[in-house]
C-alpha cells in the first residue's frame, strides 16, 4: 500500500518539526534568559515591553478610557443575559420540538472543525486573544492595579495571550473598578467583531456570483476533472448557480451516471468540465460529484485574484465568528469565564453568609446549562464539523 502524505499528515508533521526546532533553539541559545520558557509542545513568553506599552496606553486619554470602560460594563451585562438566554432557549428546543436547535460543541481540530480551517482559526485566536487580554491590562492600569506580567503562550497548536494583574491589589480595588476590568475583554471582542463585519460588507460585493467548493473528495468525479478547493461553481448545464440551494435543487433531478457540464471559476478564469456523476454511498439513487459545497461566493472589491480574495474573506469571517462567540460566552457566569466573577462580585454584597456555597451554585447552574447543550448536541449531531 503506497504512503500518501495527506494534508492532515502534512499539518501534524509541520507541528512536530516546529516544536522540535523551537526546543533545540531554546536549549542552544538559552532563550529562557530572554523571557522565553520552552518545553516540548509548550512555550510562554513574558515581555516587560508589553507591560510598559499597556501603561502608556492607559495614561493617554484617561477620561476617554474611563467612559469606554463604563460602556463596556453595561454591554457585558447584556452579553451575560444573552448568553444565558441562548443556551436556555437552545436546551428547551432540544427537549421540546419548538424549533430548530443549534449544535454546541467545543472546538477540536480534526473532529469539530476540519484541519483546513486551522490557519484562519489560529489567526483569529491571535487577534481576539491579544485584544481581549490587552483590554484587561489597559483598564487594570487605568484603575491603578499593577500588571505583574504580560505575554503570549502556546500549547501544541493553541495560541493565546495573558495579562496577569496583581490579585491582591485587584481584590482591594472598588467593586466598580473590578467590574470594569473584567468587562473590558468581552466588550473589545464585540467591538472587533462588529468592525470586521463592516469590513466584510465593504470589501465584498453583496450579491452572490456562484457557490464555493469547500472540499473535493480524492479520486471523486470533481477531483478527476481537475476541480479544487475554493473553485466556484457558476452554472450546471448552462443553468446559473447563485446559491447552494440552486445547486441542490438541480442535482436532485440528476441520476447517477449522468454526465453534466459544469461551468467553474478556476484560477481567475471560467472553464467548463464534463463530469460523470456517481451514486452516493449513502443513497445509490442520488447523484454526487464528490464535493462539499461552502457558502455563496462574493467577489472582492479590491481587485484581488480569486483565491486571495477567498482567503481574505475566510480570515475576516473567522475573526468575526470567534470574536462574537468569545464576547458572548466569556460572559457566561461559569468559572473560568469573566462572567463568573462579574456576577459573583455584583451579587456578593447581598449574600451575607455562605458566599462560597453561593458561588458554587452559580457555577453548577451555568456549567450544567452549558454541558447539557454539548451533551445533547453530541447525541443528535455526533462529532460532525461545526463549519
C-alpha positions in Angstrom: 0.0 0.0 0.0 1.5 3.3 -1.1 2.1 6.0 1.5 0.1 9.2 0.9 1.1 12.4 2.5 -2.4 13.9 3.2 -3.0 17.5 4.2 -3.7 16.2 7.7 -0.4 14.3 8.0 1.4 17.3 6.5 0.0 19.5 9.2 0.9 17.2 12.0 4.4 16.7 10.6 4.8 20.5 10.4 3.6 20.9 14.0 6.1 18.3 15.2 9.0 19.9 13.3 8.1 23.3 14.6 8.3 22.2 18.3 11.5 20.2 17.8 13.3 23.1 16.1 12.0 25.6 18.7 13.1 23.3 21.6 16.6 22.9 20.2 17.0 26.6 19.5 15.8 27.5 23.0 18.3 25.0 24.5 21.2 26.1 22.4 20.7 29.8 22.7 19.4 29.8 26.3 16.2 31.7 25.3 14.9 31.3 28.9 17.2 34.2 29.8 15.3 36.4 27.4 11.9 35.6 28.9 11.0 32.6 26.6 10.2 29.4 28.5 10.1 26.5 26.1 9.1 22.9 26.7 8.1 20.3 24.0 4.6 21.3 23.0 4.5 24.4 25.1 6.1 27.9 25.4 5.5 31.1 27.3 7.0 34.5 26.5 6.8 37.3 29.1 7.5 40.8 27.9 8.4 43.8 30.0 7.9 45.9 26.9 4.3 44.9 26.7 3.8 45.9 30.3 5.2 49.3 29.6 3.0 49.6 26.5 -0.2 48.9 28.5 0.8 51.6 30.9 1.5 54.2 28.2 -1.8 53.5 26.5 -3.8 53.7 29.8 -2.2 57.1 30.7 -3.3 58.6 27.4 -6.8 60.0 27.3 -7.7 58.6 30.7 -11.2 60.2 30.5 -12.0 58.5 27.2 -10.9 55.1 28.6 -13.0 55.6 31.7 -16.1 56.4 29.6 -15.4 53.4 27.4 -14.9 51.1 30.3 -18.3 52.2 31.8 -20.0 51.5 28.4 -18.2 48.1 28.3 -19.6 47.2 31.7 -23.1 47.9 30.6 -22.6 45.9 27.4 -21.2 43.0 29.4 -24.4 42.7 31.4 -26.3 42.5 28.2 -23.9 39.8 26.8 -24.3 37.8 30.0 -28.1 37.8 29.8 -27.9 37.0 26.1 -25.5 34.0 26.7 -27.9 32.5 29.3 -30.8 33.1 27.0 -29.1 31.4 24.0 -28.2 28.3 26.0 -31.6 28.1 27.8 -33.6 28.6 24.6 -31.5 26.0 22.8 -31.8 23.5 25.6 -35.6 23.9 25.5 -35.6 23.3 21.8 -33.6 20.1 22.4 -36.2 18.9 24.9 -39.4 20.1 23.3 -40.0 20.2 19.5 -40.4 24.0 19.3 -37.9 24.9 16.6 -34.5 24.3 15.1 -31.6 23.6 17.5 -28.0 24.8 17.2 -25.1 22.4 17.6 -23.0 23.5 20.7 -19.6 21.9 20.7 -16.0 22.6 21.8 -13.5 23.3 19.0 -11.5 20.2 18.4 -9.2 20.3 15.3 -9.9 17.4 13.0 -13.2 16.5 14.8 -15.5 19.5 15.2 -13.6 21.7 12.7 -11.7 20.5 9.6 -8.0 20.9 9.6 -8.0 23.3 6.6 -9.7 25.9 8.8 -6.8 26.0 11.2 -4.8 28.8 9.6 -7.8 31.1 9.7 -8.7 29.9 13.2 -5.2 30.5 14.6 -5.1 34.0 13.1 -8.5 34.8 14.7 -7.4 33.3 18.0 -4.3 35.5 18.0 -6.2 38.7 17.2 -9.1 38.1 19.5 -6.9 36.8 22.3 -4.4 39.6 22.2 -7.1 42.3 22.1 -9.0 40.6 24.9 -6.1 40.4 27.2 -4.7 43.8 26.4 -8.1 45.4 27.1 -8.0 43.8 30.6 -4.5 45.1 31.1 -5.2 48.7 29.9 -8.2 49.0 32.2 -6.3 47.5 35.1 -3.6 50.1 34.7 -6.3 52.8 34.4 -7.8 51.6 37.7 -4.3 51.7 39.4 -4.0 47.9 39.6 -0.4 46.7 38.8 0.1 44.2 36.0 2.7 41.7 37.0 3.3 40.1 33.6 2.1 40.3 30.0 2.9 37.9 27.2 1.9 35.1 24.8 1.8 31.4 25.2 1.2 28.3 23.1 0.2 24.7 23.9 0.6 22.3 20.9 -1.4 24.2 18.3 -3.4 26.5 20.5 -2.2 30.1 20.8 -3.1 32.7 23.4 -2.1 35.7 25.4 -2.2 36.6 29.0 -2.2 39.7 31.3 -1.6 38.9 35.0 -2.8 41.7 37.3 -1.7 41.7 40.9 -4.5 39.7 42.5 -4.1 41.3 46.0 -4.4 44.8 44.5 -7.3 43.6 42.3 -9.3 42.4 45.3 -8.6 45.7 47.2 -10.0 47.7 44.3 -13.5 49.1 44.4 -16.4 47.0 43.1 -16.9 49.2 40.1 -13.2 49.1 39.3 -13.1 45.3 39.4 -16.2 45.0 37.2 -14.8 47.4 34.6 -11.6 45.4 34.4 -13.5 42.1 34.0 -15.9 43.5 31.4 -13.2 45.0 29.1 -12.2 41.8 27.4 -15.6 40.7 26.1 -16.5 44.3 25.1 -13.4 44.7 22.9 -14.1 41.4 21.3 -17.6 42.5 20.5 -16.3 45.8 19.0 -13.7 43.9 17.0 -16.4 41.5 15.6 -18.6 44.4 14.6 -15.8 46.3 12.9 -14.8 43.1 11.0 -18.5 42.7 9.9 -18.3 46.2 8.4 -15.1 45.3 6.6 -16.8 42.2 5.2 -19.7 44.2 3.9 -17.4 46.8 2.4 -14.7 44.6 0.8 -17.0 42.0 -0.8 -20.0 42.6 -3.1 -23.4 41.9 -1.5 -24.7 39.6 -4.3 -23.6 36.1 -4.9 -21.7 35.1 -8.1 -21.7 31.3 -7.6 -21.0 28.7 -4.9 -17.7 27.8 -3.4 -16.3 24.3 -3.4 -15.3 23.8 0.2 -13.9 20.2 -0.1 -13.1 17.9 -3.0 -13.1 14.1 -2.4 -9.9 12.4 -3.5 -10.4 10.4 -6.7 -14.0 11.6 -7.0 -15.6 12.9 -10.2 -14.7 16.5 -9.4 -11.2 15.6 -8.4 -10.6 13.7 -11.6 -12.0 16.6 -13.6 -9.3 18.9 -12.0 -11.6 20.9 -9.7 -10.0 22.2 -6.4 -10.9 23.7 -3.1 -12.2 27.3 -3.4 -13.2 26.9 -7.1 -16.6 28.4 -7.8 -19.5 26.7 -9.4 -21.2 29.2 -11.6 -23.5 27.0 -13.8 -24.7 23.4 -14.4 -25.6 22.6 -18.0 -25.9 26.3 -18.7 -28.3 26.9 -15.7 -26.9 29.7 -13.4 -26.0 28.7 -9.9 -26.1 31.6 -7.4 -26.6 29.9 -4.0 -26.1 26.4 -2.6 -29.9 25.7 -2.8 -29.7 26.2 -6.6 -27.1 23.5 -6.8 -29.0 21.1 -4.5 -32.3 21.7 -6.5 -30.6 20.9 -9.8 -28.7 17.9 -8.6 -31.8 16.4 -7.0 -33.1 15.8 -10.6 -29.9 14.2 -11.9 -29.4 10.4 -11.8 -26.1 8.6 -11.1 -24.0 8.0 -14.2 -25.3 11.1 -15.9 -22.7 13.5 -17.5 -23.2 17.1 -16.7 -21.4 20.2 -17.9 -20.1 22.3 -15.0 -19.0 26.0 -15.5 -16.4 26.8 -12.9 -14.3 29.8 -11.9 -10.9 28.2 -11.6 -7.7 30.3 -11.2 -9.5 33.5 -12.2 -10.9 32.2 -15.4 -14.1 30.4 -16.3 -13.7 26.8 -17.5 -16.2 24.1 -18.4 -15.8 20.5 -17.4 -17.8 17.4 -18.5 -18.3 15.4 -15.2 -19.9 12.0 -14.9 -21.8 11.7 -11.6 -21.6 8.7 -9.3 -24.0 7.3 -6.8 -23.9 8.4 -3.2 -22.5 5.8 -0.9 -25.5 6.5 1.4 -28.2 6.6 -1.2 -27.5 4.8 -4.5 -30.3 6.7 -6.3 -28.7 10.1 -5.5 -26.1 11.5 -7.9 -23.0 13.2 -6.4 -19.9 14.9 -7.7 -17.6 14.2 -4.8 -17.6 17.7 -3.4 -18.8 19.6 -0.3 -20.2 23.0 -1.0 -19.4 26.0 1.0 -21.1 29.4 1.1 -22.1 31.6 -1.8 -19.1 33.3 -3.5 -18.9 37.0 -3.1 -16.2 38.7 -5.3 -13.9 41.2 -3.5 -13.9 44.9 -4.4 -10.1 45.2 -4.1 -9.3 43.6 -7.4 -7.6 40.7 -5.8 -7.4 37.4 -7.6 -10.0 34.7 -6.9 -8.1 32.6 -4.3 -6.5 35.6 -2.5 -10.0 37.1 -2.2 -11.5 33.9 -0.8 -8.7 33.5 1.8 -9.2 37.2 2.8 -12.9 36.5 3.2 -12.4 33.5 5.4 -9.7 35.2 7.5 -12.1 38.0 8.3 -15.1 35.7 8.7 -13.2 33.6 11.4 -12.2 36.8 13.3 -15.8 37.8 13.3 -17.1 34.4 14.2 -14.6 33.9 17.1 -14.9 37.5 18.3 -18.7 37.3 18.6 -18.7 33.9 20.3 -16.0 34.9 22.8 -17.8 38.1 23.5 -21.0 36.3 24.3 -19.8 33.1 26.1 -17.0 34.7 28.0 -19.8 36.5 29.9 -21.4 33.2 30.9 -21.3 33.1 34.7 -19.2 30.0 34.9 -15.5 29.7 36.0 -13.0 30.4 34.4 -15.0 32.9 32.2 -15.0 36.5 33.2 -18.8 36.5 33.6 -18.5 34.3 36.7 -16.6 37.0 38.6 -18.8 39.8 37.2 -21.9 38.2 38.5 -20.4 37.0 41.8 -18.8 40.3 42.7 -22.1 42.2 41.7 -24.2 39.9 44.0 -21.8 39.1 46.8 -22.7 42.2 48.8 -26.3 40.9 49.0 -25.2 37.5 50.3 -24.3 37.8 54.0 -23.4 34.2 54.6 -22.4 31.1 52.7 -20.7 33.1 49.9 -18.7 30.0 49.0 -21.8 27.9 48.5 -23.5 30.7 46.6 -20.5 30.9 44.2 -20.6 27.1 43.7 -24.3 27.2 43.0 -23.8 29.8 40.3 -21.1 27.7 38.6 -23.1 24.5 38.8 -26.1 26.1 37.2 -24.2 27.8 34.4 -21.9 24.8 33.7 -24.9 22.5 33.8 -26.6 24.5 31.2 -23.5 24.5 29.0 -22.7 20.8 29.4 -26.3 19.8 28.7 -26.2 21.7 25.4 -22.9 20.0 24.5 -24.1 16.5 25.5 -27.4 16.8 23.6 -25.6 18.2 20.6 -23.3 15.1 20.6 -26.2 12.7 20.9 -28.1 14.3 18.0 -25.3 15.5 15.7 -22.3 13.4 16.7 -18.8 14.9 16.2 -19.6 16.4 12.8 -17.8 19.6 11.9 -19.3 22.8 13.0 -18.5 24.5 9.8 
